[in-house]
Amino acid sequence: MLLTAATVPALRRRLSCWRRRRPVLAALLVAAGGAEMMVLPFLGTPTAILQPGVAEAAGLGVSLPLLLIGVVLLRFPQLHSIAGVAAVSLAVLALLTCNIGGLLLGTGLGVVGGCLAFAWLPPRSPADTTTDLTADTTTGTTADPTTGTTVPPPRREPRPAATSEAAAPGSR
């Protein structure tokens, strides 16, 4: 596919529409936290902070699922709640297993990304929207903001009077 002046706006619209329907920032933060936890032990930082060995294997057991959660958030946005809770849980678990949680940066990214994923709301489709009526307290009417028409208040039927024998005075 050649990128011409006519195809660039169409491609930009498609990408924008795709991005709006997914928690992209949450996925990027979670994946960045997992990648940071995975890469940090291999950078050759001082051994006083990072101890290779068992912690390295346990660190991969936490950082790889965080990377996968980032991919899941992009591919299956309807799983944002479960993925967000799992990301926060794994990021907190990384404090114990990933050599100080990737020096706290990986844990911070994972927790913030997981919270954003859990709090993300998918966009509302036009079929899901209901007409909101705004009430005018001075006249008692309601106005439809989309069409601008006013709707009179609902009529209330009077209640029938109570016909109880005890209610009539002097009757025995």
C-alpha positions as CSV (number, residue, x, y, z in Angstrom):
1,M,0.0,0.0,0.0
2,L,1.4,3.3,-1.1
3,L,1.1,6.2,1.3
4,T,-0.3,9.0,-0.8
5,A,-1.8,12.3,0.3
6,A,-5.3,10.7,0.0
7,T,-4.5,7.6,2.1
8,V,-2.8,9.4,5.0
9,P,-5.9,11.0,6.5
10,A,-7.9,7.8,6.1
11,L,-5.1,5.9,7.9
12,R,-4.9,8.5,10.6
13,R,-8.7,8.2,11.1
14,R,-8.6,4.4,11.4
15,L,-5.7,4.6,13.9
16,S,-7.5,7.2,15.9
17,C,-10.7,5.1,16.0
18,W,-8.7,2.0,17.0
19,R,-6.8,3.9,19.7
20,R,-10.0,5.4,21.2
21,R,-11.5,1.9,21.7
22,R,-8.5,0.6,23.8
23,P,-6.7,1.6,27.0
24,V,-3.5,2.4,25.1
25,L,-1.8,4.4,27.9
26,A,-2.5,1.8,30.5
27,A,-1.1,-1.0,28.2
28,L,2.1,1.0,27.5
29,L,2.7,1.7,31.2
30,V,2.2,-1.9,32.2
31,A,4.4,-3.2,29.4
32,A,7.1,-0.6,30.2
33,G,7.1,-1.7,33.8
34,G,7.4,-5.3,32.9
35,A,10.2,-4.5,30.4
36,E,12.1,-2.4,32.9
37,M,11.9,-5.2,35.5
38,M,13.1,-7.7,32.9
39,V,16.0,-5.7,31.5
40,L,17.4,-4.2,34.8
41,P,19.1,-7.4,36.1
42,F,21.0,-7.8,32.8
43,L,22.4,-4.3,32.6
44,G,25.3,-5.0,34.9
45,T,24.4,-2.6,37.8
46,P,26.1,-3.0,41.2
47,T,25.6,-6.4,42.8
48,A,24.8,-4.8,46.1
49,I,21.4,-3.8,44.7
50,L,20.7,-6.7,42.3
51,Q,21.4,-10.3,43.3
52,P,21.3,-12.6,40.3
53,G,20.2,-16.2,40.7
54,V,16.8,-17.2,42.2
55,A,15.6,-13.6,42.1
56,E,16.4,-13.5,38.4
57,A,14.1,-16.4,37.6
58,A,11.4,-15.1,39.9
59,G,11.8,-11.7,38.3
60,L,11.1,-13.2,34.9
61,G,8.1,-14.9,36.4
62,V,6.6,-11.5,37.2
63,S,7.9,-9.3,34.4
64,L,6.9,-11.6,31.5
65,P,3.2,-11.7,32.6
66,L,3.3,-7.9,32.9
67,L,4.4,-7.7,29.3
68,L,1.7,-10.1,28.3
69,I,-0.9,-8.1,30.2
70,G,0.1,-5.0,28.2
71,V,-0.5,-7.0,25.0
72,V,-3.8,-8.3,26.3
73,L,-5.0,-4.8,27.1
74,L,-4.4,-3.8,23.5
75,R,-5.8,-6.9,21.9
76,F,-8.8,-7.6,24.2
77,P,-9.9,-4.3,25.7
78,Q,-13.0,-5.9,27.2
79,L,-10.7,-7.6,29.7
80,H,-9.5,-4.3,31.1
81,S,-10.8,-4.9,34.6
82,I,-9.3,-8.3,35.1
83,A,-6.0,-7.3,33.4
84,G,-5.8,-4.1,35.6
85,V,-6.2,-6.0,38.8
86,A,-3.7,-8.6,37.7
87,A,-1.2,-5.9,36.7
88,V,-1.4,-4.2,40.1
89,S,-1.0,-7.5,41.9
90,L,2.0,-8.5,39.8
91,A,3.6,-5.1,40.2
92,V,3.3,-5.2,44.0
93,L,4.6,-8.8,44.0
94,A,7.6,-7.5,42.0
95,L,8.8,-5.7,45.1
96,L,9.6,-9.1,46.6
97,T,10.8,-10.9,43.5
98,C,12.3,-8.5,41.1
99,N,15.3,-7.1,42.9
100,I,13.5,-4.2,44.7
101,G,10.8,-4.2,42.1
102,G,12.9,-3.0,39.3
103,L,14.3,-0.3,41.6
104,L,10.7,0.8,42.2
105,L,10.3,2.2,38.7
106,G,8.9,-1.0,37.3
107,T,6.5,-1.3,40.2
108,G,5.4,2.3,39.9
109,L,4.7,1.9,36.2
110,G,2.9,-1.4,36.7
111,V,0.7,0.0,39.5
112,V,-0.2,3.2,37.6
113,G,-0.9,1.3,34.4
114,G,-3.0,-1.3,36.2
115,C,-5.0,1.4,37.9
116,L,-5.6,3.1,34.6
117,A,-6.6,-0.1,32.9
118,F,-9.1,-0.9,35.7
119,A,-10.6,2.6,35.6
120,W,-10.8,2.8,31.8
121,L,-14.3,3.0,30.3
122,P,-15.0,2.0,26.7
123,P,-16.6,4.7,24.6
124,R,-20.3,4.8,24.4
125,S,-21.9,3.8,21.1
126,P,-24.8,5.9,19.7
127,A,-27.2,3.0,20.3
128,D,-26.3,2.9,24.0
129,T,-27.0,6.6,24.6
130,T,-30.4,7.5,26.0
131,T,-32.0,10.9,25.7
132,D,-31.3,13.0,28.7
133,L,-34.2,15.3,29.6
134,T,-33.3,18.5,31.4
135,A,-36.0,19.8,33.8
136,D,-37.1,23.4,34.0
137,T,-38.2,24.0,37.6
138,T,-40.0,27.2,36.9
139,T,-42.6,25.8,34.4
140,G,-42.5,22.2,35.3
141,T,-41.6,21.1,31.7
142,T,-38.6,19.1,30.5
143,A,-36.6,19.9,27.5
144,D,-34.8,17.4,25.2
145,P,-31.3,18.8,24.5
146,T,-30.9,17.0,21.2
147,T,-34.0,18.3,19.5
148,G,-34.9,21.3,21.6
149,T,-38.5,20.3,22.1
150,T,-40.2,20.7,25.4
151,V,-42.2,17.9,27.0
152,P,-45.0,18.7,29.4
153,P,-44.9,17.1,32.8
154,P,-46.7,13.8,33.2
155,R,-50.3,14.0,34.3
156,R,-51.1,12.5,37.7
157,E,-54.5,11.0,38.2
158,P,-56.2,11.9,41.4
159,R,-56.5,9.1,43.9
160,P,-59.9,7.9,44.8
161,A,-61.1,8.8,48.3
162,A,-60.8,6.1,50.9
163,T,-64.1,4.3,51.5
164,S,-63.5,2.7,54.8
165,E,-66.3,2.2,57.3
166,A,-64.1,3.4,60.1
167,A,-63.4,6.6,58.2
168,A,-67.0,7.8,58.2
169,P,-67.9,9.6,61.4
170,G,-71.0,8.4,63.3
171,S,-71.5,5.2,61.4
172,R,-71.7,2.0,63.4
